[in-house]
Structures are given as C-alpha cells and as structure tokens.
C-alpha cells in the first residue's frame, strides 16, 4: 500500500515492527518514511526471525514517499523463494508503507 492514511511511529525511545512471513515478489524494496530527524533501520529476516546475513541493517534518514532500500547484495536471489520477514526499527520516525516492485 502506497497511501499515507495511517502510519507506525516511534519516538526517540524507538520501536520495532516485524512483518508476517511473505514471499518476495519484486526486485526492489521501496518505503514511504519520514525519518529526516531520526532513522529507520530495515533488515531482512528469515521466517524464524534470524537476520539473513546478505541483507543486514540498512539505515534510512530522510523524508520520502518512495525511498529505494539498497543492500550490497541483490535481492533477486530470494524472489519467489522461501518466506522472509522485514524488521523495521524506528527511532524518531514514521513508517507509512513498504512495497516490492
């Protein structure tokens, strides 16, 4: 969902969101965030909530309706494969949506 009707928000104390397991269906992860005075860390986890080492924490500090999340490894290797989760760690930030294209 790309609309900004609702959001998750965390103060300076921080907060974490972990998605339900899903199968990646696109090459690029996009997020709609407001973290220009804070940070949103994005991590890719396996179904059991273990970090997939090829996709470690990726910090985002900006205000963007379409920010591309970039890891050093290509996410194409996991498209349509095993279920994964995303972990968003917010500090003084808002997460409105995320999607794969």
Secondary structure, DSSP 8 states (H G I E B T S, - for coil): ----S--EEE-TT-EEEE---B---SS-EEEEEE-TTSEEEEEEEETTS-B-GGG--EEE-SEEEEEEE--SS-GGGGTTSS-EEEEEEEESEEEEEEEE-
